[in-house]
Each structure stands twice: as structure tokens, then as C-alpha cells.
Amino acid sequence: MVTRTWDSSKANAFDAFFNSGLDSRGTGDVPTQLIIGGGALLFANGEPREIVGHWNSASQEWEPLGLPGVVHIPAAAADDLHTYNSTLLASGTINSFENITAWDADTELWSDYTDATLGDVVTAMADGIEDSDLYASTTGGTEMLYQRDSGTGAWAALTIPSGGSNVLALAGYSGDSHMYVGGSFTGVTTSDKISRWRAGTWRSVGGIDPNGDVSTLLEFGGDMIVGGAFTSIGGSPFVRIAAWDTSSYSALGSGLDSTPDDMVIYDGDLVVVGSFTSAGGVSDTRGVGVWDGSVWSSIGGLDAGNLTAATVYKGDLVVTGTGFTTIGGSSATRVARWNGSTWTGMGAGLNTGGTTIHTTTAIV
């Protein structure tokens, strides 16, 4: 623990932080924490650099991660949050930390996590399927996927064979033990928009391509769910979402009328959030739709705006996004939780919508 000169003006903030249960070092099990990331001015009354924060379950409010006014990430935006080897990581446009930074619970500071610049923006992070390494996707150039060796900590570029542009989504798939990447890239082993990596080799996904960008990936029900701006894959109609089962694609009903941004498994179902106004043609699914493996259903949609990220926290579904102040008829400012029957807001909400939201048992 770093020793700091005591400032009595920060007494209330200091007490609130430690009474919130966020720091349980030496007291037994670490509680699950809810972390959110976004751009500048994420929090009301916050400083521009406060782009990552946590939900204080004691005060029932969002707070910048760290002691207010002391700890910030000098960055433009956080695009992803991930827990790796019990360490909370944030990635995005974080130039001072080479675009990935780690939260150090002992020093209560964000620190560098790589000694090599991993592209302009680190868009996503994921654990390996057949190894314990960390994978990170980036934008620009041909080196759009990196692998961090769990033993040495060294990063290696998994160079895209040809083409280039952005990787927007990253997920491992146990069905074929590959790491899947999706985005706006072209010409990866004759694949556009989606490809997969395993044991030093890039492979296409079925030898057919979506006709638009892939923005989100998630394994669900034994399939790799692929979401994005496409309306067909290999010439067959798949409207902005499809399921890949290692050999072929299948549709999720009639799909979505606009792009999905994130997916999460909640209560055994697939929850999709994004900028769409309808999922499967079901009413009241603006921004959020639920797929049970057979049909789409509603849990109450937005009045305006769109959702950008979702996670599960203490049995509840939590979503964030931009431009909304109500969801399912309940008041909520850019962040809300669903308990299985009702939507509620979370504190005073957010000044701007989050771009990523994450639950972790890492000590923060």
C-alpha cells in the first residue's frame, strides 16, 4: 500500500471508498464488482480523464475507480474491460500506457501492461481457448491481433496475412478451439470481416463472408454468435446476426433491423443490445432483445437512443448506452439493471453512456 500524506478534505470520499466493500484484502472472499468504461466526462461532476469507474453498492452511485481526484487514466477512451489472472485490465485509446493498462490494487494506480505499442486502439481482449495466454485486437495495419505469453509476459503479433483495417470483436470458441476475430478487415486467408486463428494458422469461417462489418462475437448454446452490419453471409440472408456451429450458419429468426453492439448470456438466454429498434420483429425491443434459442422476446425497450454494452451483475442484467433516460417505462439515465421482472436506474446514472461494462472478482 502506498503511503500518502493525509488530506482531511478527502475524508468522506476515502471512507465511502473503503466502506463500499471494494477492498477486501485480508478479509476473505473478494466480492463481485461492477466496472464501467467510456469516454471523457463519463461521470457527472467528474474530471475529463475519469474514463473508468465502479458501482459503489454502499452509496448506490457510480464513482471513478480510485480515490476521487487522485487516480485517473490519462487517456481519451476505454473500449474494453477484461479480467486476466485476477487483474483488471482496461484497453482503448490509452496512449500513456500503450493502449492497455492494469489496475494495481496495492498502489491504487493504473500501470503499464505492455512494453510494445499494440496499434492505435486496443478494441478487445479475450482469454485463449487452448492456452492461458491473453489475446488483444487492435485497429489499423496488418498486425491486428496480439498474443501475450502467460509465462514470459511477452507480446507477439499474429500478423494478418493480407489486407487490413480494424478488428472490432474478439472471442474464443470451444466448438473448434479457435480464436475468432471480426471487424472491417479484408483479405485474411481469402476471408473478409471474420476469420479465426489457431496454432499459428489463420483460417476462413466456412469459406464464405458477411457483406458487412462484424461488430460482436459470443459463444452461446454451442454456437458462435456473429453480429454486425451485414444482411447476408455467402449470399444467403442473415440479417445482422447469425449462429455458426463449426460447419454452417443458421439464422436467429428474422434478425435485427440495425447493428448489434454487444451480447451477454443472462438466465440461460442470449441478450443482444445495440442500435436496432426491433429484434425479430418483436415490439418493444428497441436497443435490447432476448433470444432463447428459438424465438425473440422483449423485456422492455428504450424510449430513445441505443445500448452499447451489457453484463450480468449479482444476478441482474446491467446495460449502458447513449441518449436514453427511460427503459421499459422506468427512469434510468444511460445505465440500468433488470432483475428478471423490472428495470430500474442506477443512482444518478452517467453523464455520457459507457462503451464497455464488466463484472470482476479482481481486487480493486
Sequence and secondary structure as in RCSB ss.txt:
>XXXX:A:sequence
MVTRTWDSSKANAFDAFFNSGLDSRGTGDVPTQLIIGGGALLFANGEPREIVGHWNSASQEWEPLGLPGVVHIPA
AAADDLHTYNSTLLASGTINSFENITAWDADTELWSDYTDATLGDVVTAMADGIEDSDLYASTTGGTEMLYQRDS
GTGAWAALTIPSGGSNVLALAGYSGDSHMYVGGSFTGVTTSDKISRWRAGTWRSVGGIDPNGDVSTLLEFGGDMI
VGGAFTSIGGSPFVRIAAWDTSSYSALGSGLDSTPDDMVIYDGDLVVVGSFTSAGGVSDTRGVGVWDGSVWSSIG
GLDAGNLTAATVYKGDLVVTGTGFTTIGGSSATRVARWNGSTWTGMGAGLNTGGTTIHTTTAIV
>XXXX:A:secstr
       GGGHHHHHHHHHTT   TTSSS   EEEEE BTT STT  TT  EEEEETTTTEEEESSSTTT    S
SEEEEEEEETTEEEEEEE GGGTTEEEEETTTTEEEE  SS   S EEEEEE SSSS EEEEESSSS  EEEE T
TT  EEE   SS    EEEEEEETTTTEEEEEES   BTTB SEEEEETTEEE STT  BSS EEEEEEETTEEE
EEES SEETTEE  SEEEE SS EEE TT BSS EEEEEEETTEEEEEES S BTTBSS TTEEEE SS EE S 
 BSSSEEEEEEEETTEEEEEEES SEETTEE SSEEEE SS EEE TT  SS  SEEEEE S  
